[in-house]
Amino acid sequence: MTPAHIKAARALLNWDQVTLAERSDLSIGTIRLAEQQGIASAQTRAKLLRAFSRAGLALYFQDADGGPGLRLRNRRPRRRRH
């Protein structure tokens, strides 16, 4: 996941860095660093991927054209629990 992936994902979700930090359980400093220099640890990558996935975003590191991409998944309405 590149800095461009993170910035593009935030843009698609309409999140600022603070929101991403809160949703991923990472510090704002870690988010800023990841957007400037890339992700240093597997744990940070996993937390970001989990936050994006929960928000309905799919990241592709190789799409049909051979390059990386992002897209919002179709969200199904949640079933109500009784």
Biopython code that builds the backbone (N, CA, C, O; Angstrom):
import numpy as np
from Bio.PDB.StructureBuilder import StructureBuilder

atoms = [
    (1, "MET", "N", (0.859, -1.174, 0.000)),
    (1, "MET", "CA", (0.000, 0.000, 0.000)),
    (1, "MET", "C", (0.903, 1.234, 0.000)),
    (1, "MET", "O", (1.744, 1.418, 0.880)),
    (2, "THR", "N", (0.701, 2.056, -0.999)),
    (2, "THR", "CA", (1.534, 3.242, -1.155)),
    (2, "THR", "C", (0.879, 4.455, -0.494)),
    (2, "THR", "O", (-0.304, 4.416, -0.155)),
    (3, "PRO", "N", (1.643, 5.528, -0.312)),
    (3, "PRO", "CA", (1.033, 6.763, 0.186)),
    (3, "PRO", "C", (-0.138, 7.220, -0.694)),
    (3, "PRO", "O", (-1.136, 7.730, -0.185)),
    (4, "ALA", "N", (-0.012, 7.038, -2.005)),
    (4, "ALA", "CA", (-1.093, 7.427, -2.916)),
    (4, "ALA", "C", (-2.360, 6.609, -2.667)),
    (4, "ALA", "O", (-3.465, 7.146, -2.747)),
    (5, "HIS", "N", (-2.211, 5.304, -2.364)),
    (5, "HIS", "CA", (-3.373, 4.466, -2.033)),
    (5, "HIS", "C", (-4.117, 5.037, -0.823)),
    (5, "HIS", "O", (-5.343, 5.150, -0.829)),
    (6, "ILE", "N", (-3.365, 5.387, 0.196)),
    (6, "ILE", "CA", (-3.982, 5.863, 1.438)),
    (6, "ILE", "C", (-4.722, 7.174, 1.191)),
    (6, "ILE", "O", (-5.857, 7.345, 1.635)),
    (7, "LYS", "N", (-4.084, 8.087, 0.492)),
    (7, "LYS", "CA", (-4.719, 9.375, 0.198)),
    (7, "LYS", "C", (-5.964, 9.200, -0.671)),
    (7, "LYS", "O", (-6.988, 9.838, -0.427)),
    (8, "ALA", "N", (-5.877, 8.342, -1.675)),
    (8, "ALA", "CA", (-7.020, 8.099, -2.555)),
    (8, "ALA", "C", (-8.161, 7.425, -1.794)),
    (8, "ALA", "O", (-9.329, 7.748, -2.009)),
    (9, "ALA", "N", (-7.825, 6.494, -0.911)),
    (9, "ALA", "CA", (-8.853, 5.819, -0.106)),
    (9, "ALA", "C", (-9.561, 6.822, 0.798)),
    (9, "ALA", "O", (-10.786, 6.797, 0.916)),
    (10, "ARG", "N", (-8.801, 7.698, 1.429)),
    (10, "ARG", "CA", (-9.422, 8.727, 2.270)),
    (10, "ARG", "C", (-10.341, 9.613, 1.454)),
    (10, "ARG", "O", (-11.428, 9.974, 1.906)),
    (11, "ALA", "N", (-9.906, 9.966, 0.245)),
    (11, "ALA", "CA", (-10.718, 10.826, -0.615)),
    (11, "ALA", "C", (-12.029, 10.137, -1.004)),
    (11, "ALA", "O", (-13.088, 10.763, -0.969)),
    (12, "LEU", "N", (-11.967, 8.866, -1.370)),
    (12, "LEU", "CA", (-13.188, 8.131, -1.731)),
    (12, "LEU", "C", (-14.163, 8.042, -0.561)),
    (12, "LEU", "O", (-15.379, 8.084, -0.748)),
    (13, "LEU", "N", (-13.622, 7.919, 0.634)),
    (13, "LEU", "CA", (-14.465, 7.794, 1.828)),
    (13, "LEU", "C", (-14.830, 9.146, 2.435)),
    (13, "LEU", "O", (-15.634, 9.229, 3.364)),
    (14, "ASN", "N", (-14.227, 10.200, 1.895)),
    (14, "ASN", "CA", (-14.436, 11.545, 2.422)),
    (14, "ASN", "C", (-13.992, 11.639, 3.890)),
    (14, "ASN", "O", (-14.673, 12.241, 4.721)),
    (15, "TRP", "N", (-12.853, 11.041, 4.185)),
    (15, "TRP", "CA", (-12.274, 11.044, 5.527)),
    (15, "TRP", "C", (-11.067, 11.973, 5.551)),
    (15, "TRP", "O", (-10.316, 12.059, 4.579)),
    (16, "ASP", "N", (-10.892, 12.660, 6.659)),
    (16, "ASP", "CA", (-9.649, 13.390, 6.872)),
    (16, "ASP", "C", (-8.684, 12.474, 7.617)),
    (16, "ASP", "O", (-9.035, 11.341, 7.948)),
    (17, "GLN", "N", (-7.476, 12.952, 7.880)),
    (17, "GLN", "CA", (-6.489, 12.111, 8.561)),
    (17, "GLN", "C", (-6.924, 11.738, 9.969)),
    (17, "GLN", "O", (-6.638, 10.635, 10.434)),
    (18, "VAL", "N", (-7.604, 12.637, 10.644)),
    (18, "VAL", "CA", (-8.064, 12.362, 12.015)),
    (18, "VAL", "C", (-9.077, 11.220, 12.006)),
    (18, "VAL", "O", (-9.013, 10.323, 12.847)),
    (19, "THR", "N", (-10.005, 11.253, 11.063)),
    (19, "THR", "CA", (-11.007, 10.182, 10.977)),
    (19, "THR", "C", (-10.342, 8.847, 10.699)),
    (19, "THR", "O", (-10.686, 7.843, 11.322)),
    (20, "LEU", "N", (-9.390, 8.821, 9.767)),
    (20, "LEU", "CA", (-8.686, 7.575, 9.482)),
    (20, "LEU", "C", (-7.940, 7.080, 10.716)),
    (20, "LEU", "O", (-7.945, 5.882, 11.001)),
    (21, "ALA", "N", (-7.311, 7.970, 11.437)),
    (21, "ALA", "CA", (-6.600, 7.576, 12.666)),
    (21, "ALA", "C", (-7.571, 6.940, 13.658)),
    (21, "ALA", "O", (-7.267, 5.905, 14.250)),
    (22, "GLU", "N", (-8.722, 7.552, 13.836)),
    (22, "GLU", "CA", (-9.716, 7.018, 14.768)),
    (22, "GLU", "C", (-10.247, 5.663, 14.308)),
    (22, "GLU", "O", (-10.353, 4.732, 15.107)),
    (23, "ARG", "N", (-10.576, 5.551, 13.035)),
    (23, "ARG", "CA", (-11.165, 4.314, 12.502)),
    (23, "ARG", "C", (-10.175, 3.165, 12.445)),
    (23, "ARG", "O", (-10.575, 2.001, 12.483)),
    (24, "SER", "N", (-8.889, 3.475, 12.355)),
    (24, "SER", "CA", (-7.861, 2.429, 12.247)),
    (24, "SER", "C", (-7.149, 2.154, 13.562)),
    (24, "SER", "O", (-6.318, 1.249, 13.643)),
    (25, "ASP", "N", (-7.468, 2.928, 14.587)),
    (25, "ASP", "CA", (-6.810, 2.792, 15.887)),
    (25, "ASP", "C", (-5.298, 3.028, 15.769)),
    (25, "ASP", "O", (-4.489, 2.336, 16.386)),
    (26, "LEU", "N", (-4.949, 4.028, 14.956)),
    (26, "LEU", "CA", (-3.558, 4.447, 14.799)),
    (26, "LEU", "C", (-3.452, 5.914, 15.197)),
    (26, "LEU", "O", (-4.456, 6.623, 15.248)),
    (27, "SER", "N", (-2.250, 6.359, 15.473)),
    (27, "SER", "CA", (-2.061, 7.765, 15.827)),
    (27, "SER", "C", (-2.090, 8.617, 14.561)),
    (27, "SER", "O", (-1.836, 8.128, 13.460)),
    (28, "ILE", "N", (-2.398, 9.882, 14.735)),
    (28, "ILE", "CA", (-2.390, 10.807, 13.610)),
    (28, "ILE", "C", (-0.976, 10.915, 13.030)),
    (28, "ILE", "O", (-0.812, 11.086, 11.821)),
    (29, "GLY", "N", (0.029, 10.818, 13.878)),
    (29, "GLY", "CA", (1.414, 10.841, 13.412)),
    (29, "GLY", "C", (1.736, 9.666, 12.502)),
    (29, "GLY", "O", (2.455, 9.818, 11.514)),
    (30, "THR", "N", (1.205, 8.497, 12.835)),
    (30, "THR", "CA", (1.417, 7.316, 12.002)),
    (30, "THR", "C", (0.742, 7.489, 10.646)),
    (30, "THR", "O", (1.297, 7.102, 9.618)),
    (31, "ILE", "N", (-0.451, 8.069, 10.644)),
    (31, "ILE", "CA", (-1.160, 8.317, 9.383)),
    (31, "ILE", "C", (-0.370, 9.297, 8.524)),
    (31, "ILE", "O", (-0.179, 9.067, 7.330)),
    (32, "ARG", "N", (0.082, 10.371, 9.122)),
    (32, "ARG", "CA", (0.859, 11.369, 8.368)),
    (32, "ARG", "C", (2.131, 10.755, 7.774)),
    (32, "ARG", "O", (2.467, 10.986, 6.612)),
    (33, "LEU", "N", (2.820, 9.977, 8.588)),
    (33, "LEU", "CA", (4.048, 9.335, 8.133)),
    (33, "LEU", "C", (3.765, 8.356, 6.998)),
    (33, "LEU", "O", (4.506, 8.313, 6.016)),
    (34, "ALA", "N", (2.704, 7.578, 7.128)),
    (34, "ALA", "CA", (2.338, 6.612, 6.084)),
    (34, "ALA", "C", (2.013, 7.318, 4.777)),
    (34, "ALA", "O", (2.325, 6.806, 3.702)),
    (35, "GLU", "N", (1.392, 8.489, 4.860)),
    (35, "GLU", "CA", (1.049, 9.236, 3.651)),
    (35, "GLU", "C", (2.246, 9.961, 3.045)),
    (35, "GLU", "O", (2.207, 10.358, 1.880)),
    (36, "GLN", "N", (3.289, 10.132, 3.814)),
    (36, "GLN", "CA", (4.495, 10.797, 3.306)),
    (36, "GLN", "C", (5.536, 9.796, 2.817)),
    (36, "GLN", "O", (6.133, 9.968, 1.754)),
    (37, "GLN", "N", (5.745, 8.733, 3.623)),
    (37, "GLN", "CA", (6.865, 7.830, 3.352)),
    (37, "GLN", "C", (6.466, 6.388, 3.085)),
    (37, "GLN", "O", (7.307, 5.586, 2.678)),
    (38, "GLY", "N", (5.228, 6.045, 3.301)),
    (38, "GLY", "CA", (4.792, 4.668, 3.153)),
    (38, "GLY", "C", (4.621, 4.006, 4.512)),
    (38, "GLY", "O", (4.885, 4.613, 5.550)),
    (39, "ILE", "N", (4.185, 2.782, 4.493)),
    (39, "ILE", "CA", (3.889, 2.052, 5.722)),
    (39, "ILE", "C", (5.106, 1.243, 6.137)),
    (39, "ILE", "O", (5.689, 0.509, 5.339)),
    (40, "ALA", "N", (5.476, 1.393, 7.402)),
    (40, "ALA", "CA", (6.685, 0.739, 7.905)),
    (40, "ALA", "C", (6.420, -0.665, 8.444)),
    (40, "ALA", "O", (7.309, -1.515, 8.386)),
    (41, "SER", "N", (5.225, -0.928, 8.966)),
    (41, "SER", "CA", (5.013, -2.222, 9.624)),
    (41, "SER", "C", (3.789, -2.955, 9.090)),
    (41, "SER", "O", (2.843, -2.351, 8.583)),
    (42, "ALA", "N", (3.841, -4.265, 9.222)),
    (42, "ALA", "CA", (2.706, -5.103, 8.813)),
    (42, "ALA", "C", (1.482, -4.819, 9.670)),
    (42, "ALA", "O", (0.355, -4.897, 9.182)),
    (43, "GLN", "N", (1.689, -4.492, 10.935)),
    (43, "GLN", "CA", (0.583, -4.196, 11.837)),
    (43, "GLN", "C", (-0.153, -2.926, 11.400)),
    (43, "GLN", "O", (-1.383, -2.887, 11.425)),
    (44, "THR", "N", (0.578, -1.906, 11.008)),
    (44, "THR", "CA", (-0.040, -0.669, 10.522)),
    (44, "THR", "C", (-0.820, -0.945, 9.249)),
    (44, "THR", "O", (-1.950, -0.480, 9.101)),
    (45, "ARG", "N", (-0.231, -1.695, 8.332)),
    (45, "ARG", "CA", (-0.907, -2.051, 7.083)),
    (45, "ARG", "C", (-2.215, -2.791, 7.377)),
    (45, "ARG", "O", (-3.246, -2.490, 6.777)),
    (46, "ALA", "N", (-2.174, -3.746, 8.288)),
    (46, "ALA", "CA", (-3.368, -4.529, 8.620)),
    (46, "ALA", "C", (-4.465, -3.643, 9.210)),
    (46, "ALA", "O", (-5.640, -3.809, 8.885)),
    (47, "LYS", "N", (-4.088, -2.721, 10.060)),
    (47, "LYS", "CA", (-5.086, -1.833, 10.666)),
    (47, "LYS", "C", (-5.725, -0.916, 9.626)),
    (47, "LYS", "O", (-6.930, -0.667, 9.672)),
    (48, "LEU", "N", (-4.929, -0.420, 8.701)),
    (48, "LEU", "CA", (-5.477, 0.430, 7.645)),
    (48, "LEU", "C", (-6.401, -0.369, 6.732)),
    (48, "LEU", "O", (-7.501, 0.079, 6.410)),
    (49, "LEU", "N", (-5.957, -1.546, 6.319)),
    (49, "LEU", "CA", (-6.793, -2.380, 5.455)),
    (49, "LEU", "C", (-8.110, -2.740, 6.123)),
    (49, "LEU", "O", (-9.155, -2.740, 5.473)),
    (50, "ARG", "N", (-8.071, -3.045, 7.414)),
    (50, "ARG", "CA", (-9.289, -3.385, 8.162)),
    (50, "ARG", "C", (-10.237, -2.182, 8.215)),
    (50, "ARG", "O", (-11.441, -2.336, 8.014)),
    (51, "ALA", "N", (-9.711, -1.005, 8.479)),
    (51, "ALA", "CA", (-10.553, 0.204, 8.545)),
    (51, "ALA", "C", (-11.186, 0.495, 7.189)),
    (51, "ALA", "O", (-12.375, 0.804, 7.114)),
    (52, "PHE", "N", (-10.403, 0.398, 6.121)),
    (52, "PHE", "CA", (-10.939, 0.653, 4.795)),
    (52, "PHE", "C", (-11.984, -0.403, 4.414)),
    (52, "PHE", "O", (-13.026, -0.075, 3.848)),
    (53, "SER", "N", (-11.704, -1.643, 4.722)),
    (53, "SER", "CA", (-12.645, -2.715, 4.401)),
    (53, "SER", "C", (-13.963, -2.540, 5.140)),
    (53, "SER", "O", (-15.030, -2.705, 4.548)),
    (54, "ARG", "N", (-13.903, -2.211, 6.413)),
    (54, "ARG", "CA", (-15.123, -1.986, 7.197)),
    (54, "ARG", "C", (-15.959, -0.840, 6.638)),
    (54, "ARG", "O", (-17.181, -0.827, 6.782)),
    (55, "ALA", "N", (-15.300, 0.111, 6.007)),
    (55, "ALA", "CA", (-15.993, 1.259, 5.414)),
    (55, "ALA", "C", (-16.527, 0.950, 4.019)),
    (55, "ALA", "O", (-17.193, 1.787, 3.409)),
    (56, "GLY", "N", (-16.237, -0.253, 3.512)),
    (56, "GLY", "CA", (-16.757, -0.650, 2.217)),
    (56, "GLY", "C", (-15.829, -0.395, 1.048)),
    (56, "GLY", "O", (-16.269, -0.356, -0.100)),
    (57, "LEU", "N", (-14.559, -0.224, 1.329)),
    (57, "LEU", "CA", (-13.594, 0.063, 0.276)),
    (57, "LEU", "C", (-12.783, -1.189, -0.034)),
    (57, "LEU", "O", (-12.326, -1.885, 0.873)),
    (58, "ALA", "N", (-12.610, -1.465, -1.314)),
    (58, "ALA", "CA", (-11.775, -2.586, -1.744)),
    (58, "ALA", "C", (-10.521, -2.020, -2.391)),
    (58, "ALA", "O", (-10.605, -1.154, -3.262)),
    (59, "LEU", "N", (-9.364, -2.504, -1.972)),
    (59, "LEU", "CA", (-8.090, -2.104, -2.557)),
    (59, "LEU", "C", (-7.576, -3.248, -3.412)),
    (59, "LEU", "O", (-7.582, -4.405, -2.991)),
    (60, "TYR", "N", (-7.133, -2.918, -4.607)),
    (60, "TYR", "CA", (-6.580, -3.910, -5.522)),
    (60, "TYR", "C", (-5.143, -3.532, -5.796)),
    (60, "TYR", "O", (-4.850, -2.413, -6.216)),
    (61, "PHE", "N", (-4.263, -4.460, -5.560)),
    (61, "PHE", "CA", (-2.860, -4.177, -5.798)),
    (61, "PHE", "C", (-2.475, -4.533, -7.226)),
    (61, "PHE", "O", (-1.417, -4.133, -7.713)),
    (62, "GLN", "N", (-3.348, -5.294, -7.897)),
    (62, "GLN", "CA", (-3.200, -5.544, -9.320)),
    (62, "GLN", "C", (-4.600, -5.762, -9.868)),
    (62, "GLN", "O", (-5.219, -6.796, -9.615)),
    (63, "ASP", "N", (-5.088, -4.805, -10.607)),
    (63, "ASP", "CA", (-6.425, -4.913, -11.171)),
    (63, "ASP", "C", (-6.347, -5.518, -12.576)),
    (63, "ASP", "O", (-5.291, -5.994, -12.993)),
    (64, "ALA", "N", (-7.458, -5.498, -13.297)),
    (64, "ALA", "CA", (-7.520, -6.111, -14.625)),
    (64, "ALA", "C", (-6.523, -5.492, -15.599)),
    (64, "ALA", "O", (-6.070, -6.155, -16.532)),
    (65, "ASP", "N", (-6.182, -4.232, -15.386)),
    (65, "ASP", "CA", (-5.219, -3.560, -16.256)),
    (65, "ASP", "C", (-3.777, -3.740, -15.788)),
    (65, "ASP", "O", (-2.850, -3.209, -16.400)),
    (66, "GLY", "N", (-3.592, -4.484, -14.710)),
    (66, "GLY", "CA", (-2.248, -4.746, -14.226)),
    (66, "GLY", "C", (-1.718, -3.763, -13.218)),
    (66, "GLY", "O", (-0.557, -3.857, -12.819)),
    (67, "GLY", "N", (-2.550, -2.805, -12.785)),
    (67, "GLY", "CA", (-2.087, -1.808, -11.834)),
    (67, "GLY", "C", (-2.950, -1.769, -10.589)),
    (67, "GLY", "O", (-3.963, -2.465, -10.510)),
    (68, "PRO", "N", (-2.560, -0.967, -9.625)),
    (68, "PRO", "CA", (-3.320, -0.861, -8.384)),
    (68, "PRO", "C", (-4.592, -0.056, -8.587)),
    (68, "PRO", "O", (-4.694, 0.743, -9.517)),
    (69, "GLY", "N", (-5.563, -0.275, -7.703)),
    (69, "GLY", "CA", (-6.803, 0.481, -7.789)),
    (69, "GLY", "C", (-7.623, 0.398, -6.515)),
    (69, "GLY", "O", (-7.327, -0.388, -5.614)),
    (70, "LEU", "N", (-8.651, 1.218, -6.458)),
    (70, "LEU", "CA", (-9.568, 1.281, -5.323)),
    (70, "LEU", "C", (-10.992, 1.323, -5.865)),
    (70, "LEU", "O", (-11.230, 1.830, -6.961)),
    (71, "ARG", "N", (-11.922, 0.798, -5.106)),
    (71, "ARG", "CA", (-13.324, 1.000, -5.448)),
    (71, "ARG", "C", (-14.171, 0.763, -4.214)),
    (71, "ARG", "O", (-13.806, 0.009, -3.312)),
    (72, "LEU", "N", (-15.319, 1.433, -4.204)),
    (72, "LEU", "CA", (-16.283, 1.207, -3.145)),
    (72, "LEU", "C", (-17.109, -0.004, -3.515)),
    (72, "LEU", "O", (-17.623, -0.095, -4.630)),
    (73, "ARG", "N", (-17.239, -0.930, -2.590)),
    (73, "ARG", "CA", (-18.056, -2.116, -2.830)),
    (73, "ARG", "C", (-19.527, -1.750, -2.717)),
    (73, "ARG", "O", (-19.890, -0.788, -2.039)),
    (74, "ASN", "N", (-20.356, -2.516, -3.379)),
    (74, "ASN", "CA", (-21.794, -2.349, -3.191)),
    (74, "ASN", "C", (-22.129, -2.787, -1.779)),
    (74, "ASN", "O", (-21.805, -3.898, -1.360)),
    (75, "ARG", "N", (-22.769, -1.910, -1.070)),
    (75, "ARG", "CA", (-23.111, -2.206, 0.322)),
    (75, "ARG", "C", (-24.511, -2.775, 0.380)),
    (75, "ARG", "O", (-25.461, -2.164, -0.109)),
    (76, "ARG", "N", (-24.636, -3.941, 0.977)),
    (76, "ARG", "CA", (-25.949, -4.529, 1.210)),
    (76, "ARG", "C", (-26.496, -3.986, 2.515)),
    (76, "ARG", "O", (-25.750, -3.798, 3.476)),
    (77, "PRO", "N", (-27.786, -3.734, 2.556)),
    (77, "PRO", "CA", (-28.354, -3.274, 3.828)),
    (77, "PRO", "C", (-28.149, -4.335, 4.906)),
    (77, "PRO", "O", (-28.284, -5.532, 4.653)),
    (78, "ARG", "N", (-27.828, -3.883, 6.084)),
    (78, "ARG", "CA", (-27.641, -4.823, 7.194)),
    (78, "ARG", "C", (-28.984, -5.349, 7.650)),
    (78, "ARG", "O", (-29.983, -4.630, 7.680)),
    (79, "ARG", "N", (-28.981, -6.621, 8.003)),
    (79, "ARG", "CA", (-30.196, -7.221, 8.544)),
    (79, "ARG", "C", (-30.360, -6.780, 9.985)),
    (79, "ARG", "O", (-29.394, -6.671, 10.740)),
    (80, "ARG", "N", (-31.572, -6.537, 10.334)),
    (80, "ARG", "CA", (-31.858, -6.170, 11.714)),
    (80, "ARG", "C", (-31.876, -7.413, 12.583)),
    (80, "ARG", "O", (-32.459, -8.434, 12.218)),
    (81, "ARG", "N", (-31.256, -7.318, 13.691)),
    (81, "ARG", "CA", (-31.281, -8.436, 14.642)),
    (81, "ARG", "C", (-32.488, -8.276, 15.554)),
    (81, "ARG", "O", (-32.841, -7.177, 15.981)),
    (82, "HIS", "N", (-33.093, -9.393, 15.828)),
    (82, "HIS", "CA", (-34.293, -9.372, 16.689)),
    (82, "HIS", "C", (-33.939, -9.730, 18.092)),
    (82, "HIS", "O", (-34.812, -9.765, 18.959)),
]
sb = StructureBuilder()
sb.init_structure("model")
sb.init_model(0)
sb.init_chain("A")
sb.init_seg("    ")
for serial, (resi, resn, name, xyz) in enumerate(atoms, 1):
    if name == "N":
        sb.init_residue(resn, " ", resi, " ")
    sb.init_atom(name, np.array(xyz, "f"), 0.0, 1.0, " ", f" {name:<3s}", serial, name[0])
structure = sb.get_structure()
